[in-house]
Amino acid sequence: MRRLFRWVVLVIVGLVLLPYVLTPLYSAGHPVSTLMVGRYLSGEPVIRTWMDIDTIAPALPRSVVAAEDAKFCFHSGIDWDSVQDVLEDAQDGEVSRGGSTITQQVAKNLFLWPGRSFVRKALEFPLALWIDYILPKKRILELYLNVAELGPAGQFGADAGARYAFGRPASALSAHEAALLASILPNPVTRSARKPGPGVRRLASTYALRARSAEISDCWGRNR
């Protein structure tokens, strides 16, 4: 029994440490998310064509940062101000607005699981700090743009999302189309960029304005 317990502990520790070992390897290549792996294993469709960030229409990364993590260029994986706001909301009995950075979402998408739980958040926080320490901002954003779910039927990544919604590659998106895609990121199953409702259109207008503002720093740069 004691030997079994040791093996269980070793397996758990190994699983916790594995993402820290894999992160440096993800500085290159085309990783898939745990949600994609789950769909592969269950026989559900997965549609994803990897696109380097420099080949994506520049309006899309700016819109995604404007929508998901305006301080992406300035924090170290965790936006502690947003975390404090979420905690204050919880203390006041308000519904949590969510405070996950793009880096946290990359950690979740690549190594953890969807849904909300204290255990996942406890694993996600230090992992996001590690990812930000190991990988440059440009690579983190590139990973996010290629593993985020962006369609209702197994579309993952910017290109699959753009082709499903607008019938064109992510390299050819307009600023308005990029903002529409950014607007559905919280839930591309119930929100649609292909047939946007009033709420999605309002969000898209807001994100398009933010993306053009000087407040959204282009720290990831582009090859010119």
Secondary structure as UniProt FT lines:
FT   HELIX           2..22
FT   HELIX           23..27
FT   HELIX           34..42
FT   HELIX           53..55
FT   HELIX           59..68
FT   TURN            70..74
FT   HELIX           80..91
FT   TURN            92..93
FT   HELIX           102..111
FT   HELIX           118..134
FT   HELIX           137..147
FT   TURN            152..153
FT   STRAND          155..156
FT   HELIX           157..166
FT   HELIX           170..172
FT   HELIX           175..183
FT   TURN            184..186
FT   TURN            188..190
FT   HELIX           198..212
FT   TURN            214..215
FT   TURN            219..220
//
